[in-house]
């Protein structure tokens, strides 16, 4: 029987010197779902994403992608070709135009002919509601527009999994809402698996099929939005109410 989980973290441990981040962390992410990881500052939400694409190494344990363990750089390189990531700050190249930013991963991977780039870039911009801005520089855009351009770049390679690292941080409520709507829209439009890390509970409740809480160096709870809302676990309730400690 085929594994219905595209990503698995199994008994993962991670520390930075004396700072312990994960102890025996287990998490399985289902193909096609949007799973949001919540937790206080310093609990390792972004670390989780970076470990999946090989930007950080686990100290021990296993990470599996599509059933195969990620054991070396070749494995991570193959995984990165199937994953798109929206970084917290957008990470656009200031010296490149919007169109060049979106085309960059396609050119880097040699996936398409140069003659096809313009139509692909235009299509991805249309998906995020930003038609016709290919020739602008990132500095000419608002913060919300920059985040949407970064999202267009993340989906340019038609990934199977999209990682969102604090996608609404620094945005005003209107732009945060627009990004949240795009996360749901793109999941349905592209059929992707989405992994979101955020501290914004309103966003988590809106975009998620399931929510996982990082606390006490592990996944303390993982369940549907409805079950998380109704959870009697004091750590879940405290985080939702905004009273959970942030030094985890």
N, CA and C of each residue as an Amber inpcrd file, in Angstrom:
protein
   744
   0.8500000  -1.2030000   0.0000000   0.0000000   0.0000000   0.0000000
   0.8790000   1.2450000   0.0000000   0.5600000   2.1920000  -0.8710000
   1.3770000   3.3970000  -0.9890000   1.2590000   4.2560000   0.2680000
   2.3600000   4.9010000   0.6220000   2.3640000   5.8150000   1.7660000
   1.5870000   7.0760000   1.3880000   0.6280000   7.4340000   2.2180000
  -0.1650000   8.6380000   1.9450000   0.4870000   9.8880000   2.5070000
   1.6690000   9.7510000   3.0970000   2.3930000  10.8890000   3.6670000
   3.5870000  11.2260000   2.7740000   3.6620000  12.4680000   2.3160000
   4.7720000  12.8510000   1.4460000   6.0120000  13.2240000   2.2490000
   5.8400000  13.6600000   3.4940000   6.9680000  14.0360000   4.3550000
   6.8070000  13.3690000   5.7140000   7.9070000  12.8390000   6.2220000
   7.9120000  12.2690000   7.5740000   9.1780000  12.7000000   8.3160000
   9.0180000  13.1500000   9.5340000  10.1270000  13.3480000  10.4660000
  10.0000000  12.2440000  11.5120000  11.0570000  11.4580000  11.6860000
  11.0100000  10.3200000  12.6030000  12.1060000  10.4200000  13.6520000
  11.7120000  10.6290000  14.8960000  12.6330000  10.6510000  16.0350000
  13.8110000  11.6010000  15.7900000  13.4900000  12.7960000  15.3170000
  14.5200000  13.7700000  14.9410000  14.9950000  14.5500000  16.1690000
  16.3060000  14.6520000  16.3080000  16.9230000  15.4380000  17.3720000
  17.7760000  16.5400000  16.7460000  17.7260000  17.7260000  17.3580000
  18.5060000  18.8420000  16.8420000  18.8350000  19.8080000  17.9680000
  20.1170000  20.1740000  18.0520000  20.5680000  21.1850000  19.0110000
  21.5380000  22.1230000  18.3140000  21.6270000  23.3320000  18.8310000
  22.6550000  24.2860000  18.4310000  23.4970000  24.5580000  19.6730000
  24.6230000  23.8510000  19.7730000  25.4190000  23.9700000  20.9930000
  24.6160000  23.4740000  22.1880000  24.4710000  24.3390000  23.1900000
  23.7270000  23.9600000  24.3870000  22.2200000  24.1750000  24.2370000
  21.8020000  24.7950000  23.1460000  20.3700000  25.0490000  22.9530000
  19.7100000  23.8490000  22.2810000  18.8630000  23.1780000  22.9930000
  18.1310000  22.0290000  22.4680000  16.9000000  22.5220000  21.7220000
  16.7520000  22.0640000  20.4690000  15.5920000  22.4570000  19.6730000
  14.5830000  21.3140000  19.6000000  15.0040000  20.1410000  19.1360000
  14.0980000  18.9990000  19.0010000  14.6460000  17.8030000  19.7780000
  13.7540000  17.0900000  20.4270000  14.0770000  15.8250000  21.0840000
  13.0260000  14.7980000  20.6710000  13.4310000  13.8440000  19.8410000
  12.5060000  12.7840000  19.4290000  11.2940000  13.2960000  18.6770000
  11.4870000  14.2810000  17.8150000  10.3610000  14.8770000  17.0960000
   9.8470000  13.9320000  16.0140000   8.5250000  13.7290000  15.9960000
   7.8570000  12.9250000  14.9770000   6.7460000  13.7570000  14.3500000
   6.6800000  13.7490000  13.0190000   5.6150000  14.4630000  12.3280000
   5.4570000  13.8630000  10.9300000   4.2200000  13.5460000  10.5630000
   3.9230000  13.0150000   9.2270000   2.9430000  13.9480000   8.5340000
   3.2590000  14.3380000   7.3050000   2.4660000  15.3040000   6.5440000
   1.8490000  14.5920000   5.3500000   0.5400000  14.6640000   5.2510000
  -0.1960000  13.9410000   4.2300000  -0.1070000  14.6290000   2.8700000
  -0.0320000  13.8320000   1.8270000   0.0030000  14.3600000   0.4730000
  -1.2600000  15.1690000   0.1930000  -1.0850000  16.4000000  -0.2720000
  -2.2020000  17.2380000  -0.6650000  -2.8160000  18.0840000   0.4200000
  -2.3500000  17.9550000   1.6570000  -2.9410000  18.7500000   2.7330000
  -2.1590000  20.0420000   2.9600000  -2.7980000  20.9720000   3.6750000
  -2.0940000  22.1190000   4.2230000  -1.9620000  21.8980000   5.7190000
  -0.7260000  21.6990000   6.1530000  -0.4450000  21.5250000   7.5720000
   0.3090000  22.7530000   8.0660000  -0.1950000  23.3350000   9.1440000
   0.4430000  24.5100000   9.7200000   1.1050000  24.1470000  11.0350000
   2.3690000  24.5520000  11.1670000   3.1190000  24.3360000  12.4040000
   3.1210000  25.6420000  13.1840000   2.5640000  25.6120000  14.3840000
   2.5380000  26.7750000  15.2530000   3.4810000  26.5460000  16.4260000
   3.8120000  27.6090000  17.1130000   4.7000000  27.5030000  18.2710000
   5.3220000  28.8470000  18.5660000   5.8160000  28.9900000  19.7720000
   6.4180000  30.2440000  20.1810000   7.7450000  30.5020000  19.4980000
   8.2630000  31.7020000  19.6750000   9.5720000  32.0470000  19.1310000
  10.6270000  31.1320000  19.7330000  11.5180000  30.6270000  18.8810000
  12.5940000  29.7830000  19.3640000  12.2490000  28.3190000  19.5060000
  11.0290000  27.9180000  19.1010000  10.6540000  26.5080000  19.2210000
  11.1010000  25.6640000  18.0370000  11.5890000  26.3050000  16.9680000
  12.1610000  25.5440000  15.8590000  11.2780000  25.4110000  14.6410000
  10.2910000  26.2940000  14.4960000   9.3810000  26.1840000  13.3440000
  10.1460000  26.2970000  12.0190000  10.9500000  27.3360000  11.8840000
  11.7140000  27.5150000  10.6500000  12.8050000  26.4630000  10.5030000
  13.3460000  26.0050000  11.6180000  14.3590000  24.9420000  11.5880000
  13.7900000  23.6950000  10.9130000  12.5330000  23.3970000  11.2060000
  11.8690000  22.2300000  10.6250000  11.8720000  22.3080000   9.0990000
  11.5240000  23.4740000   8.5570000  11.5010000  23.6440000   7.1070000
  12.8990000  23.5280000   6.5170000  13.8620000  24.1630000   7.1670000
  15.2260000  24.1660000   6.6370000  15.8430000  22.7760000   6.6690000
  15.4570000  21.9560000   7.6350000  15.9570000  20.5850000   7.6690000
  15.3920000  19.7620000   6.5220000  14.1590000  20.0390000   6.1440000
  13.5370000  19.2720000   5.0660000  14.2560000  19.4810000   3.7430000
  14.7770000  20.6810000   3.5020000  15.4420000  20.9490000   2.2220000
  16.9660000  20.9650000   2.3490000  17.4790000  20.5270000   3.4810000
  18.9160000  20.3440000   3.6230000  19.7060000  21.5830000   3.9470000
  19.0430000  22.6740000   4.3410000  19.7840000  23.8640000   4.7560000
  20.3430000  23.7010000   6.1680000  19.7380000  22.8020000   6.9420000
  20.2370000  22.4170000   8.2570000  20.1850000  20.9010000   8.3610000
  21.1120000  20.3110000   9.0810000  21.1570000  18.8620000   9.2680000
  20.5520000  18.4690000  10.6060000  19.8660000  17.3380000  10.6240000
  19.4260000  16.7570000  11.8840000  20.6250000  16.1360000  12.5860000
  20.6410000  16.1910000  13.9110000  21.7090000  15.5200000  14.6560000
  21.5220000  14.0090000  14.6140000  20.2710000  13.5730000  14.6590000
  19.9470000  12.1470000  14.5510000  18.4780000  12.0220000  14.1910000
  18.0460000  10.7810000  13.8940000  16.6970000  10.5480000  13.4140000
  16.6640000  10.5580000  11.8900000  15.4580000  10.4490000  11.3380000
  15.3180000  10.3740000   9.8790000  14.2760000  11.3700000   9.3800000
  14.5310000  11.8790000   8.1740000  13.5460000  12.6610000   7.4370000
  13.3230000  11.9400000   6.1130000  12.0570000  11.6620000   5.7910000
  11.7240000  10.9660000   4.5600000  10.8800000  11.8650000   3.6720000
  11.1700000  11.8190000   2.3780000  10.3760000  12.5610000   1.3860000
   9.8630000  11.5650000   0.3730000   8.5460000  11.4920000   0.2380000
   7.9010000  10.5580000  -0.6800000   8.3790000   9.1290000  -0.4210000
   8.5360000   8.7970000   0.8530000   8.8910000   7.4430000   1.2640000
  10.3690000   7.1250000   1.2940000  11.2110000   8.0290000   0.7720000
  12.6490000   7.7680000   0.7020000  13.3920000   8.6170000   1.7350000
  14.2780000   7.9950000   2.5380000  15.0400000   8.7700000   3.5200000
  16.0060000   9.7280000   2.8530000  16.1470000  10.9250000   3.4460000
  17.0810000  11.9270000   2.9510000  18.4060000  11.7320000   3.6830000
  19.3580000  11.1030000   2.9760000  20.5850000  10.6850000   3.6390000
  21.8020000  11.5120000   3.2740000  21.7990000  12.1370000   2.0970000
  22.9740000  12.8920000   1.6750000  22.5490000  14.0510000   0.7830000
  23.5160000  14.8450000   0.3230000  23.2100000  16.0460000  -0.4490000
  22.4930000  15.7180000  -1.7540000  22.7870000  14.5690000  -2.3710000
  22.0850000  14.2000000  -3.5970000  20.5970000  14.0140000  -3.3360000
  20.2680000  13.4140000  -2.1940000  18.8600000  13.2340000  -1.8360000
  18.1790000  14.5860000  -1.6330000  18.8460000  15.4820000  -0.9200000
  18.2610000  16.7960000  -0.6740000  18.1400000  17.5960000  -1.9660000
  19.1160000  17.4550000  -2.8700000  19.0620000  18.1650000  -4.1490000
  17.8500000  17.7150000  -4.9520000  17.5740000  16.4150000  -4.9500000
  16.3940000  15.9100000  -5.6500000  15.1120000  16.4300000  -5.0050000
  15.1210000  16.4890000  -3.6840000  13.9450000  16.9870000  -2.9680000
  13.6970000  18.4530000  -3.2750000  14.7630000  19.2500000  -3.3010000
  14.6060000  20.6800000  -3.5660000  14.0080000  20.9470000  -4.9370000
  14.1960000  20.0320000  -5.8780000  13.6060000  20.2000000  -7.2010000
  12.0880000  19.9940000  -7.1630000  11.5980000  19.3990000  -6.1160000
  10.1650000  19.1140000  -5.9970000   9.4800000  20.0140000  -4.9710000
  10.2570000  20.9460000  -4.4030000   9.7490000  21.8020000  -3.3240000
   9.9640000  23.2620000  -3.6840000   8.9720000  24.0980000  -3.4050000
   9.1140000  25.5420000  -3.5130000   9.0170000  26.1420000  -2.1240000
   9.7090000  27.2550000  -1.8900000   9.7010000  27.8520000  -0.5630000
   9.4950000  29.3510000  -0.6240000   8.5700000  29.8240000   0.1940000
   8.3780000  31.2530000   0.3910000   9.0790000  31.6270000   1.6860000
  10.2100000  32.3310000   1.5560000  10.9970000  32.7000000   2.7260000
  10.3260000  33.8510000   3.4740000  10.6380000  33.9470000   4.7450000
   9.9920000  34.9360000   5.6010000  10.1080000  36.3540000   5.0520000
  11.2890000  36.7290000   4.5880000  11.4840000  38.0750000   4.0720000
  11.2670000  38.2010000   2.5740000  10.8110000  37.1400000   1.9440000
  10.6270000  37.1480000   0.4920000  11.8780000  36.7450000  -0.2610000
  13.0380000  37.3090000   0.1530000  14.3490000  36.9540000  -0.4220000
  14.4200000  37.1850000  -1.9230000  13.8000000  38.2530000  -2.3990000
  13.9230000  38.6050000  -3.8090000  15.2930000  39.2320000  -4.0720000
  15.7760000  39.0860000  -5.2980000  17.0370000  39.7020000  -5.6990000
  16.7630000  41.1480000  -6.1100000  17.3020000  42.1010000  -5.3680000
  17.0280000  43.5210000  -5.6300000  17.5090000  43.9740000  -7.0050000
  18.5810000  43.3570000  -7.4890000  19.1730000  43.7950000  -8.7550000
  18.4350000  43.2560000  -9.9760000  17.5080000  42.3200000  -9.7710000
  16.7680000  41.7150000 -10.8790000  15.3560000  42.2880000 -10.9410000
  14.7730000  42.2770000 -12.1200000  13.3740000  42.6670000 -12.2510000
  12.4760000  41.5710000 -11.6650000  11.2100000  41.8960000 -11.5430000
  10.2390000  40.9030000 -11.0820000  10.2600000  39.6790000 -11.9820000
  10.2270000  39.9010000 -13.2840000  10.2440000  38.7840000 -14.2200000
  11.4940000  37.9350000 -14.0920000  12.6360000  38.5980000 -13.9310000
  13.9020000  37.8660000 -13.7940000  13.9430000  37.0840000 -12.4890000
  13.3580000  37.6370000 -11.4260000  13.2950000  36.9120000 -10.1530000
  12.5040000  35.6120000 -10.2970000  11.3630000  35.6910000 -10.9580000
  10.5150000  34.5070000 -11.1000000  11.1510000  33.4860000 -12.0390000
  11.8440000  33.9780000 -13.0650000  12.4880000  33.0770000 -14.0250000
  13.7430000  32.4200000 -13.4620000  14.3150000  33.0090000 -12.4200000
  15.6150000  32.5580000 -11.9170000  15.6640000  31.0580000 -11.6210000
  14.7320000  30.4960000 -10.8200000  14.8490000  29.0600000 -10.5330000
  14.6700000  28.1920000 -11.7680000  13.9070000  28.6610000 -12.7380000
  13.7290000  27.8900000 -13.9700000  15.0220000  27.8470000 -14.7740000
  15.7080000  28.9810000 -14.8590000  16.9790000  29.0260000 -15.5770000
  18.0510000  28.2370000 -14.8430000  18.0470000  28.3600000 -13.5060000
  19.0490000  27.6590000 -12.7040000  18.9500000  26.1500000 -12.8950000
  17.7430000  25.6560000 -13.0240000  17.5390000  24.2120000 -13.1670000
  17.5010000  23.7570000 -14.6160000  17.5120000  24.7050000 -15.5470000
  17.4630000  24.3450000 -16.9600000  16.1860000  23.6300000 -17.3490000
  15.0690000  24.0200000 -16.7130000  13.8360000  23.2860000 -16.9170000
  13.0900000  23.6720000 -18.1830000  13.2610000  24.9090000 -18.6270000
  12.4840000  25.3560000 -19.7840000  13.3800000  26.1370000 -20.7380000
  12.9490000  26.2040000 -21.9820000  13.6620000  27.0020000 -22.9830000
  13.4110000  28.4790000 -22.7230000  14.3890000  29.3130000 -23.0530000
  14.2450000  30.7530000 -22.8050000  13.0160000  31.3350000 -23.4950000
  12.6520000  30.7870000 -24.6240000  11.5030000  31.2960000 -25.3490000
  10.1770000  31.0780000 -24.6320000  10.1770000  30.1630000 -23.6760000
   8.9480000  29.8680000 -22.9380000   8.8610000  30.6470000 -21.6300000
   9.9460000  31.3080000 -21.2430000  10.0000000  31.9400000 -19.9250000
   8.9430000  33.0190000 -19.7470000   8.7850000  33.8670000 -20.7490000
   7.8790000  35.0050000 -20.6020000   6.4590000  34.5630000 -20.3080000
   5.9870000  33.5310000 -21.0060000   4.6140000  33.0750000 -20.7870000
   4.4680000  32.4030000 -19.4230000   5.4950000  31.6850000 -18.9900000
   5.4440000  31.0480000 -17.6750000   5.4240000  32.1040000 -16.5790000
   6.3040000  33.0910000 -16.6820000   6.3530000  34.1730000 -15.6880000
   5.0180000  34.8930000 -15.6240000   4.4550000  35.2100000 -16.7860000
   3.1660000  35.9040000 -16.8220000   2.0780000  35.0680000 -16.1740000
   2.1160000  33.7640000 -16.4110000   1.1130000  32.8790000 -15.8300000
   1.1980000  32.8150000 -14.3180000   2.4210000  32.7490000 -13.7930000
   2.5800000  32.6830000 -12.3420000   2.1840000  34.0030000 -11.6800000
   2.5150000  35.1260000 -12.3260000   2.0930000  36.4170000 -11.7830000
   0.5730000  36.5310000 -11.7700000  -0.0640000  36.0010000 -12.7980000
  -1.5210000  36.0220000 -12.8510000  -2.1250000  35.2270000 -11.6970000
  -1.4880000  34.1080000 -11.3480000  -1.9900000  33.2750000 -10.2510000
  -1.9930000  34.0170000  -8.9180000  -1.0590000  34.9590000  -8.7560000
  -0.9940000  35.7010000  -7.4870000  -1.5780000  37.1120000  -7.6230000
  -2.2630000  37.3510000  -8.7560000  -2.9640000  38.6130000  -8.9340000
  -2.0970000  39.8090000  -9.2170000  -0.9850000  39.6060000  -9.9380000
  -0.0550000  40.7070000 -10.2130000   0.3400000  40.7370000 -11.6890000
  -0.6320000  40.8230000 -12.5560000  -0.3450000  40.8150000 -13.9810000
   0.3940000  42.0810000 -14.4160000   1.3470000  41.9130000 -15.3420000
   1.9490000  43.0370000 -16.0360000   3.0270000  43.8040000 -15.3030000
   3.6260000  43.2330000 -14.2580000   4.6520000  43.9870000 -13.5200000
   6.0470000  43.3950000 -13.7200000   6.2170000  42.6090000 -14.7730000
   7.4820000  41.9060000 -14.9890000   8.7000000  42.8180000 -15.0030000
   8.5650000  44.0390000 -15.5010000   9.7240000  44.9120000 -15.6910000
  10.0400000  45.7890000 -14.4830000   9.2350000  45.7110000 -13.4360000
   9.4970000  46.4980000 -12.2340000  10.5730000  45.8310000 -11.3840000
  11.2310000  46.6320000 -10.5510000  12.1830000  46.1010000  -9.5870000
  11.4680000  45.8990000  -8.2390000  11.9510000  44.9830000  -7.4090000
  11.3130000  44.7720000  -6.1080000  11.1730000  46.0480000  -5.2820000
  12.1410000  46.9650000  -5.3990000  12.0980000  48.2050000  -4.6170000
  10.9290000  49.0970000  -5.0040000  10.3290000  48.8410000  -6.1540000
   9.1930000  49.6350000  -6.6040000   7.8610000  49.0690000  -6.1190000
   7.9040000  47.9800000  -5.3780000   6.6930000  47.2890000  -4.9450000
   6.4640000  47.4630000  -3.4480000   5.2180000  47.3740000  -3.0440000
   4.8940000  47.3600000  -1.6180000   5.3270000  46.0280000  -1.0090000
   5.3310000  45.9670000   0.3160000   5.7170000  44.7280000   0.9860000
   4.8120000  43.5650000   0.6210000   3.5130000  43.8300000   0.5290000
   2.5850000  42.7710000   0.1540000   2.8030000  42.2780000  -1.2600000
   3.0960000  43.1900000  -2.1690000   3.3680000  42.8000000  -3.5490000
   4.6620000  42.0060000  -3.6510000   5.6730000  42.4170000  -2.8990000
   6.9320000  41.6700000  -2.8940000   6.7060000  40.2370000  -2.4260000
   5.8750000  40.0690000  -1.3940000   5.6100000  38.7200000  -0.8870000
   4.8910000  37.8800000  -1.9400000   3.9910000  38.5020000  -2.7000000
   3.2880000  37.7550000  -3.7420000   4.2110000  37.4100000  -4.9180000
   5.1460000  38.3120000  -5.2340000   6.1390000  37.9890000  -6.2620000
   6.9980000  36.8080000  -5.8060000   7.3890000  36.8240000  -4.5400000
   8.1810000  35.7100000  -4.0040000   7.3890000  34.4100000  -4.0760000
   6.0830000  34.4940000  -3.8740000   5.2370000  33.3020000  -3.9850000
   5.1550000  32.8390000  -5.4320000   5.0510000  33.7830000  -6.3660000
   5.0570000  33.4150000  -7.7850000   6.3510000  32.6990000  -8.1470000
   7.4720000  33.1630000  -7.5900000   8.7570000  32.4830000  -7.8340000
   8.7530000  31.0840000  -7.2280000   8.1500000  30.9450000  -6.0360000
   8.1280000  29.6460000  -5.3710000   7.3510000  28.6050000  -6.1690000
   6.3250000  29.0590000  -6.9180000   5.5250000  28.1020000  -7.6890000
   5.9630000  28.0050000  -9.1450000   6.9970000  28.7520000  -9.5230000
   7.4330000  28.7840000 -10.9270000   7.8370000  27.4080000 -11.4350000
   8.4340000  26.6050000 -10.5870000   8.9280000  25.2920000 -10.9940000
   7.8780000  24.1970000 -10.8530000   6.6330000  24.5900000 -10.5550000
   5.5250000  23.6550000 -10.3710000   5.8630000  22.5920000  -9.3330000
   6.1540000  23.0370000  -8.1120000   6.5490000  22.0950000  -7.0650000
   5.3760000  21.2440000  -6.5820000   5.7090000  20.1260000  -5.9570000
   4.6950000  19.2780000  -5.3400000   4.4070000  19.7240000  -3.9050000
   5.3940000  20.3680000  -3.2990000   5.2660000  20.8370000  -1.9230000
   5.6880000  22.3060000  -1.8730000   4.9160000  23.1310000  -1.1790000
   5.2910000  24.5260000  -0.9630000   5.4780000  24.7470000   0.5330000
   6.6180000  25.3330000   0.8920000   6.9260000  25.6640000   2.2800000
   6.7330000  27.1620000   2.4730000   5.9970000  27.5340000   3.5090000
   5.7290000  28.9380000   3.8130000   6.3150000  29.2620000   5.1790000
   7.3440000  30.0890000   5.2150000   7.9910000  30.4550000   6.4710000
   7.4660000  31.8170000   6.9220000   6.5640000  31.8160000   7.8970000
   5.9510000  33.0490000   8.4320000   5.4760000  33.9450000   7.2770000
   4.5360000  33.4480000   6.4680000   4.1890000  34.1640000   5.2290000
   3.5420000  35.5290000   5.4310000   2.9410000  35.7830000   6.5970000
   2.2530000  37.0730000   6.7830000   3.0120000  38.0380000   7.6830000
   4.2100000  37.6540000   8.1300000   4.9910000  38.5340000   8.9990000
   5.2900000  39.8630000   8.3160000   5.0470000  40.9470000   9.0170000
   5.3550000  42.2770000   8.5040000   4.3220000  42.8620000   7.5710000
   3.2320000  42.1450000   7.3300000   2.2030000  42.6390000   6.4260000
   1.0390000  43.2360000   7.2060000   0.3950000  44.2280000   6.5990000
  -0.8020000  44.7900000   7.2110000  -1.9390000  43.7700000   7.0800000
  -3.0300000  43.9390000   7.8210000  -4.1080000  42.9350000   7.8170000
  -4.6590000  42.6100000   6.4270000  -4.8000000  43.6190000   5.5700000
  -5.3580000  43.3720000   4.2340000  -4.4280000  42.4830000   3.4090000
  -3.1250000  42.7720000   3.4450000  -2.1790000  41.9600000   2.6790000
  -1.9860000  40.5850000   3.3010000  -2.0370000  40.4990000   4.6320000
  -1.9540000  39.2030000   5.2920000  -3.1280000  38.3250000   4.8710000
  -4.3200000  38.9200000   4.8230000  -5.5030000  38.1780000   4.3880000
  -5.3610000  37.7140000   2.9470000  -4.7860000  38.5720000   2.1010000
  -4.5930000  38.2100000   0.6890000  -3.6480000  37.0210000   0.5580000
  -2.5650000  37.0130000   1.3230000  -1.6250000  35.8870000   1.2900000
  -2.2970000  34.6130000   1.7800000  -3.0750000  34.7100000   2.8530000
  -3.7670000  33.5300000   3.3740000  -4.7350000  32.9490000   2.3460000
  -5.4550000  33.8190000   1.6540000  -6.3530000  33.3550000   0.6000000
  -5.5740000  32.6730000  -0.5230000  -4.3950000  33.2140000  -0.8510000
  -3.5820000  32.6090000  -1.9060000  -3.0860000  31.2200000  -1.5120000
  -2.7470000  31.0350000  -0.2510000  -2.2910000  29.7190000   0.2050000
  -3.3740000  28.6750000  -0.0390000  -4.6160000  29.0020000   0.3260000
  -5.7200000  28.0710000   0.1080000  -6.0060000  27.9070000  -1.3860000
  -5.9930000  29.0130000  -2.1100000  -6.2970000  28.9790000  -3.5350000
  -5.2890000  28.1210000  -4.2990000  -4.0080000  28.3010000  -4.0020000
  -2.9790000  27.5690000  -4.7330000  -2.9950000  26.0840000  -4.3830000
  -3.3490000  25.7560000  -3.1460000  -3.4520000  24.3440000  -2.7920000
  -4.4880000  23.6620000  -3.6820000  -5.6470000  24.3060000  -3.8500000
  -6.6800000  23.7190000  -4.6890000  -6.3480000  23.7690000  -6.1720000
  -5.7860000  24.8910000  -6.6200000  -5.4780000  25.0720000  -8.0320000
  -4.3720000  24.1440000  -8.5080000  -3.3400000  23.9990000  -7.7000000
  -2.1500000  23.2440000  -8.1090000  -2.1070000  21.8310000  -7.5280000
  -2.9560000  21.5480000  -6.5540000  -2.9540000  20.2250000  -5.9300000
  -1.7050000  19.9490000  -5.1130000  -1.1280000  21.0070000  -4.5440000
   0.1310000  20.8590000  -3.8250000  -0.1010000  20.5160000  -2.3590000
   0.9530000  20.0270000  -1.7310000   1.0210000  19.9170000  -0.2810000
   1.6440000  21.2020000   0.2420000   1.0450000  21.7850000   1.2610000
   1.5620000  23.0400000   1.8120000   1.9310000  22.8430000   3.2720000
   3.1180000  23.3250000   3.6350000   3.5610000  23.3110000   5.0340000
   3.8140000  24.7570000   5.4230000   3.0470000  25.2450000   6.3800000
   3.0940000  26.6440000   6.7950000   3.6140000  26.7110000   8.2220000
   4.5440000  27.6100000   8.4850000   4.9190000  27.8730000   9.8750000
   4.5260000  29.3070000  10.2060000   3.8710000  29.4690000  11.3440000
   3.3820000  30.7920000  11.7090000   3.1060000  30.8430000  13.2110000
   3.0460000  32.0470000  13.7370000   2.5790000  32.2600000  15.1110000
   1.2090000  32.9230000  15.0940000   0.6680000  33.1440000  13.8870000
  -0.5910000  33.8480000  13.6940000  -1.7370000  32.8350000  13.7030000
  -2.4820000  32.7570000  14.7980000  -3.5250000  31.7530000  14.9160000
  -4.6800000  31.9980000  13.9550000  -5.0020000  33.2480000  13.6740000
  -6.0700000  33.5270000  12.7180000  -5.7120000  32.9490000  11.3540000
  -4.4580000  33.1380000  10.9440000  -3.9960000  32.5750000   9.6770000
  -4.0160000  31.0570000   9.7230000  -3.5390000  30.4860000  10.8230000
  -3.4860000  29.0300000  10.9500000  -4.8760000  28.4150000  10.8310000
  -5.8510000  29.0080000  11.4990000  -7.2080000  28.4790000  11.4370000
  -7.7840000  28.5750000  10.0250000  -7.4250000  29.6090000   9.2880000
  -7.9920000  29.8040000   7.9490000  -7.3670000  28.8730000   6.9130000
  -6.0420000  28.7460000   6.9060000  -5.3860000  28.0540000   5.7870000
  -5.2890000  26.5450000   5.9780000  -5.4440000  26.0420000   7.1990000
  -5.0050000  24.6840000   7.5180000  -6.0670000  23.6110000   7.3420000
  -5.6070000  22.4280000   6.9650000  -6.3850000  21.2050000   7.1310000
  -6.0890000  20.6130000   8.5110000  -4.8080000  20.6550000   8.8920000
  -4.4100000  20.2280000  10.2370000  -3.4020000  21.2330000  10.7970000
  -3.3030000  21.2570000  12.1050000  -2.3670000  22.1440000  12.8070000
  -1.5290000  21.3020000  13.7640000  -0.2130000  21.5850000  13.7840000
   0.7000000  20.9100000  14.7170000   1.3250000  21.9590000  15.6270000
   1.3420000  21.6880000  16.9150000   1.9550000  22.5920000  17.8850000
   3.3390000  22.0940000  18.2760000   4.3490000  22.9470000  18.0790000
   5.7000000  22.6740000  18.5570000   5.8430000  23.2310000  19.9650000
   6.1180000  22.3590000  20.9130000   6.3220000  22.7820000  22.3030000
   7.0990000  21.6950000  23.0140000   7.8940000  22.0880000  23.9960000
   8.6850000  21.1200000  24.7760000   9.5850000  20.2790000  23.8770000
  10.1240000  20.9070000  22.8080000  11.1210000  20.3020000  21.9160000
  10.5680000  19.1890000  21.0320000   9.2330000  19.1240000  20.8770000
   8.6480000  18.0890000  20.0310000   7.2860000  18.5650000  19.5310000
   6.6390000  17.7360000  18.7250000   5.2670000  18.0240000  18.3170000
   4.3700000  17.6160000  19.4750000   3.8430000  18.6130000  20.1570000
   3.0360000  18.3530000  21.3570000   1.6120000  17.9580000  21.0150000
   1.1300000  18.3910000  19.8420000  -0.2260000  18.0540000  19.4110000
  -0.3140000  18.2550000  17.9180000  -1.1060000  17.4110000  17.2470000
  -1.3770000  17.5950000  15.8220000  -2.7700000  17.0560000  15.5470000
  -3.6190000  17.9010000  14.9220000  -5.0080000  17.4920000  14.6980000
  -5.6720000  18.4700000  13.7320000  -6.9440000  18.2060000  13.4350000
  -7.7100000  19.0920000  12.5750000  -7.9000000  20.4460000  13.2540000
  -8.2620000  21.4360000  12.4550000  -8.5100000  22.7670000  13.0030000
  -9.5780000  22.7070000  14.0890000 -10.6500000  21.9870000  13.8220000
 -11.7420000  21.9090000  14.7860000 -11.2820000  21.2780000  16.0940000
 -10.4820000  20.2170000  16.0020000 -10.0200000  19.5290000  17.2120000
  -9.0180000  20.3740000  17.9840000  -8.1700000  21.1020000  17.2610000
  -7.2150000  21.9830000  17.9370000  -7.9590000  23.1040000  18.6630000
  -8.9620000  23.6650000  18.0240000  -9.7580000  24.7140000  18.6730000
 -10.3810000  24.2250000  19.9770000 -10.7960000  22.9590000  19.9710000
 -11.4990000  22.4030000  21.1240000 -10.5780000  21.6590000  22.0910000
  -9.2760000  21.6610000  21.8230000  -8.3390000  20.8590000  22.6160000
  -8.3340000  21.2550000  24.0870000  -8.2390000  20.2290000  24.9350000
  -8.1260000  20.4450000  26.3830000  -6.6690000  20.4340000  26.8410000
  -5.7470000  20.1650000  25.8940000  -4.3250000  20.2040000  26.2350000
  -3.9840000  21.6270000  26.6640000  -3.4530000  21.8150000  27.8770000
  -3.1920000  23.1750000  28.3520000  -2.1960000  23.9400000  27.4940000
  -1.2620000  23.2300000  26.8500000  -0.2940000  23.9140000  25.9910000
  -0.9740000  24.4630000  24.7430000  -1.8960000  23.6910000  24.1710000
  -2.6330000  24.1500000  22.9890000  -3.5190000  25.3310000  23.3570000
  -4.2750000  25.1740000  24.4430000  -5.1750000  26.2450000  24.8690000
  -4.4020000  27.5190000  25.1910000  -3.2710000  27.3750000  25.8490000
  -2.4830000  28.5440000  26.2250000  -1.9220000  29.2490000  25.0040000
  -1.4990000  28.4650000  23.9820000  -0.9600000  29.1120000  22.7850000
  -2.0590000  29.8560000  22.0370000  -3.2130000  29.2420000  21.9110000
  -4.3290000  29.8940000  21.2190000  -4.7200000  31.1830000  21.9320000
  -4.6600000  31.1440000  23.2580000  -5.0250000  32.3300000  24.0480000
  -3.8960000  33.3360000  24.1600000  -2.7130000  32.9730000  23.6400000
  -1.5980000  33.9030000  23.6450000  -0.8350000  33.9820000  24.9420000
  -0.9690000  32.9340000  25.7830000  -0.2910000  32.9740000  27.0840000
   0.8080000  31.9400000  27.2090000   1.0420000  31.1410000  26.1220000
   2.0690000  30.1070000  26.2210000   3.4480000  30.7250000  26.1620000
   4.3910000  30.1960000  26.9320000   5.7640000  30.7090000  26.9720000
   6.4230000  30.6220000  25.6040000   7.3590000  31.5230000  25.3460000
   7.9950000  31.5960000  24.0190000   9.4850000  31.2830000  24.0720000
   9.9320000  30.6400000  25.1000000  11.3820000  30.3840000  25.1940000
  11.7180000  28.9320000  24.9140000  10.7490000  28.1680000  24.2710000
  10.9370000  26.7450000  24.0400000  12.0320000  26.4240000  23.1050000
